[in-house]
Amino acid sequence: MKTGTLILTVAAQTLVPLQILFSLFLLLRGHDEPGGGFIAGLVVAGAFALHQFVNGPQATRRLLRVDPRDCIGIGLLLGVGSAFPAWWQGEPFLTAQWWDVMGLKLSTPLIFDIGVYLVVLGSVLTAVITLTEVDKDET
């Protein structure tokens, strides 16, 4: 069931993919420059919230393919897990570690930012979807 107006529907078709791409840019740009997991998570949550306002909560759940609460759990695991590689190397807890994997530079700060991204996405969408579903149940 579509819930948005024609203008909102057309705008969402353009804005949702752009917001998702911009959130990935912010996530990857993150750690040393403005950006990072928190703001990128807010931007992508805004994209999915816009999708929900147009198409309803069930369509947004289908688009996500993962329950938002699972995103919170996975994000927390990544965030906590990013602390251990330094500890295993005998360095102080939470010291940044960098690896070169097939020409890609991976790091524990990136893993931490991805965890924050998923926690923020899951938290915001859990709240927004739950509020929308509760509102529809009461009417």
Secondary structure, DSSP 8 states (H G I E B T S, - for coil): ---S-HHHHHHHHHHHHHHHHHHHHHHHHTTTSS--HHHHHHHHHHHHHHHHHHH-HHHHHHHH-S-HHHHHHHHHHHHHHTTHHHHHTTS-TT---EEEETTEEEEHHHHHHHHHHHHHHHHHHHHHHHHHHHHHHH-
